[in-house]
């Protein structure tokens, strides 16, 4: 999600995956896939920059988590003691 500022209101967080188009008319109008429109203070270029930064942060976080998983404790197979006793019988 990115944080934007409504033209005549407070800041809000927007799921940027729902943006269908951004237009400068001259105010920036964001149209979502469901037809909802938001008029925001930020320029189209600024909205695009925030979307790029947000998506880059997701990629960076995913890479960080992948490294953490690789560094995590190794898994070991522990024999099932009850199962082994039954096979010997």
C-alpha positions as CSV (number, residue, x, y, z in Angstrom):
1,X,0.0,0.0,0.0
2,X,1.1,3.5,-0.6
3,X,0.2,6.7,1.3
4,X,-1.3,9.5,-0.7
5,X,-3.1,12.8,0.2
6,X,-6.6,13.6,-1.0
7,X,-6.8,17.0,-2.7
8,X,-9.3,18.2,-0.1
9,X,-8.7,15.9,2.8
10,X,-6.5,13.8,4.9
11,X,-3.8,11.2,3.9
12,X,-5.0,7.7,3.1
13,X,-3.4,4.4,2.2
14,X,-4.2,2.9,-1.1
15,X,-3.7,-0.6,-2.5
16,X,-1.7,0.3,-5.6
17,X,-2.5,-3.0,-7.2
18,X,-6.0,-1.6,-7.7
19,X,-5.0,1.4,-9.7
20,X,-6.1,1.1,-13.4
21,X,-4.9,4.5,-14.5
22,X,-3.4,7.8,-13.3
23,X,-4.2,11.1,-15.1
24,X,-3.0,14.7,-14.7
25,X,-6.1,16.8,-15.5
26,X,-4.2,19.0,-14.2
27,X,-5.0,17.5,-10.7
28,X,-3.9,13.9,-10.4
29,X,-6.9,11.6,-10.7
30,X,-6.5,7.9,-9.9
31,X,-9.1,5.5,-11.3
32,X,-9.3,2.1,-9.6
33,X,-10.3,-1.1,-11.4
34,X,-13.8,-0.8,-9.8
35,X,-14.3,2.7,-11.2
36,X,-13.6,4.5,-7.9
37,X,-11.8,7.8,-8.5
38,X,-9.4,9.6,-6.1
39,X,-8.1,13.1,-6.7
40,X,-4.7,13.5,-4.9
41,X,-2.2,16.2,-4.2
42,X,0.8,14.1,-5.5
43,X,1.8,14.3,-9.2
44,X,1.4,11.3,-11.5
45,X,5.2,11.0,-11.4
46,X,5.2,10.9,-7.6
47,X,2.5,8.3,-7.5
48,X,4.5,6.1,-9.9
49,X,7.7,6.7,-7.8
50,X,5.9,5.6,-4.6
51,X,4.5,2.5,-6.4
52,X,7.9,1.5,-7.6
53,X,9.4,2.0,-4.1
54,X,6.7,-0.1,-2.6
55,X,7.1,-2.9,-5.0
56,X,10.9,-2.8,-4.7
57,X,10.5,-3.0,-0.9
58,X,8.4,-6.2,-1.3
59,X,11.1,-7.8,-3.5
60,X,13.8,-6.7,-1.0
61,X,11.8,-8.2,1.9
62,X,11.2,-11.4,0.0
63,X,15.0,-11.8,-0.7
64,X,15.8,-11.0,3.0
65,X,13.3,-13.7,4.2
66,X,14.7,-16.2,1.7
67,X,18.2,-15.7,3.2
68,X,16.9,-16.0,6.7
69,X,15.2,-19.3,5.8
70,X,18.5,-20.6,4.3
71,X,20.4,-19.6,7.5
72,X,17.8,-21.0,9.8
73,X,18.2,-24.2,11.8
74,X,18.8,-27.4,9.7
75,X,16.0,-29.9,9.8
76,X,16.9,-33.4,11.0
77,X,15.0,-36.7,10.6
78,X,14.2,-38.2,14.0
79,X,13.2,-41.9,13.8
80,X,9.8,-42.7,15.2
81,X,10.7,-44.9,18.2
82,X,7.3,-46.5,18.5
83,X,7.3,-47.4,14.8
84,X,10.7,-49.0,15.0
85,X,9.6,-51.1,18.0
86,X,6.6,-52.5,16.1
87,X,8.7,-53.5,13.1
88,X,11.0,-55.6,15.2
89,X,8.2,-57.6,16.7
